[in-house]
Amino acid sequence: AKALGPEYVLSVTGTVRVRILIECTETLTDAADGASIQFGHESATNAIIASTGAAAILVGGRTFHSFFSLGILQGGADQAIAKAIKNSGLRSRLRNLKTLVIDEISMLSLEAFDTAERLARQVRHSDLAWGGVRIIAAGDFAQLPPISPDRNKAWCFRAPAWRRSQFKKVTLKEVKRTEDAD
């Protein structure tokens, strides 16, 4: 089976990225096992998450921090990983995961993104980015930056994990914010 690579969907404000993600990924199939992603139904092999609670509700998923059991990263990345790795549910989730859709990627900090990617590699015993999990990340970096305690913009695209992920960029440009009246 052909390996599926990472994708990064950049959307300009108003392009209804969430609706497009939902429509596209409802039928997205992993060529290796035929498992499809269904929003609102985390399966053993596929999941959708978002950086904020509001965004997670919109896509029927859970938050990035909840999915990776990161908490607020108190004590730094190493302590967060040491604590998270003890979670048997997380270990099982990551070992079985094939495809992960991350919405509102632009709101994730460098530290959170890097920590989750390291955690995935560690749990899956793999040197591949994200331990070999296919990542589909979507967001608009022209919107709000991630919250950072030192007021620096700690964008996730500055993280070593971003470079390791080797995302292919797909840009949505046509504005579709309002519904056409029929």
Secondary structure, 3 states (H helix, E strand, C coil): CCCCCCEEEEECCCCCHHHHHHHHHCCCECCCCCCECECCECCCCEEEEECCHHHHHHHCCEEHHHHCCCCCCCCCHHHHHHHHCCCHHHHHHHHHCCEEEEECHHHCEHHHHHHHHHHHHHHHCCCCHHHHCEEEEEECCCCCCCCCCCCCCCEHHHCHHHHHHCCEEEEECCCCCCCCCC
